[in-house]
């Protein structure tokens, strides 16, 4: 065990923790700040929540904090509110015999903080902070690992990960977000148990992936996920993009997986819909790969990709709104290449699409991560500037009810007429409702659209 001095930060969240620990000590027990707060304090990183460990049992915690929220009686865990913060306080415990890769079959409470530390996942998360003596207590050389920049399990990696398969994802997430390496024995254990990640609940997998993708080192994190083979079992559609070759004329950066990773590197907005769109935008390329004398092709990969992405997102239980936006962005991401050849109407429809800002940023990242040609992106930006940022489409001069007033019978031709007239309006070839009506009269004579008169037999039936 080693101890190092660390100044107590007199901030509101730490003031609350100190007050709760003082209350525990007043009742004859001891308590420390544990886990991520201690780690982040040593790294001088932001601290959003604080966990506390105490060497008293669950019943004693409830006597000290009768107003506490009981969130884990079997594990001796309560939530106590102090000021504007909620603090999780857990009794010291030992856990044994994990039968399902998640839940211990045997829990034994202890008054030993060192024994409690043995159940922690990683050395950098197992350190205690004594707020009164202003020192960090470290039983597992976590301080050394922190400054070496490595993630290492407390004790045997195979044992730690077998106890809780979620720790595999947490190891990758911590290494990624902190920019740390994973020790060789820890990585070996992750690879050996990577298939077990398929047994982790969908909700937890999605939550971990979201946190991985939101951190600034998302590219590195995804590469760790791939290198560890964990990606094969939770994101096989992305894992299989490695070694899918591309035309070097358009993709000098390499295969589809490499292109996707470079895109993640260039993604700066912390918008999950955008980041997931980046990660999944080319997953249709493997199944649409073809090669002939003219080179490598991925015909309609955007359509195939949107289908695969929808299945993936359903599997991970995405919110429907996000799923639709991401699916649409993937389906549309190739249309930006033709912007210079498009008529005004089509460009305006793209700009007026509610998903436009997401799709435009996806296009920018896509281009700068391969050929670097931003011509279409710049043309769209110029058009948005020309519109003074007002990307909402104008109301059509002609609606379905107007066609009915003009004597047209409702039919499948309605949508064709309305679409053509609206395009001419957006192209500024028709500038008023009157011009639109005149155009319709000349181009679509009413008699051509009227329904065929009913047969004599039908007329007879109606009279009956």
Secondary structure, DSSP 8 states (H G I E B T S, - for coil): -EEEE-----SHHHHHHHHHHHHHHHTT--EEEETHHHHHHHHT------EEEESS-HHHHHHH-TT-EEEEGGGTEEEEEETTEEEEEEE-EEEEEESSSS-EEEEEE-S-HHHHHTT-SBGGGS-EEETTTTEEEESS-HHHHHHHTEE-BSS-HHHHHHH-THHHHHHHHHHHHHT-EE-HHHHHHHHHTGGGGGGS-HHHHHHHHHHHHHSTTHHHHHHHHHHTTTHHHH-HHHHTTTT----TTT-TT-SHHHHHHHHHHH--S--HHHHHHHHHTTTTHHHHEEEETTEEEETTHHHHHHHHHHHHHHHTT--HHHHHHHHHHHHHTTGGGGGGGS-HHHHHHHHHSTTHHHHHHHHHHHHHTTT---HHHHHHHHHHHHTTT-------S--HHHHHHTT----THHHHHHHHHHHHHHTTS--SHHHHHHHHHHHS-HHHHS-----HHHHHHHH-
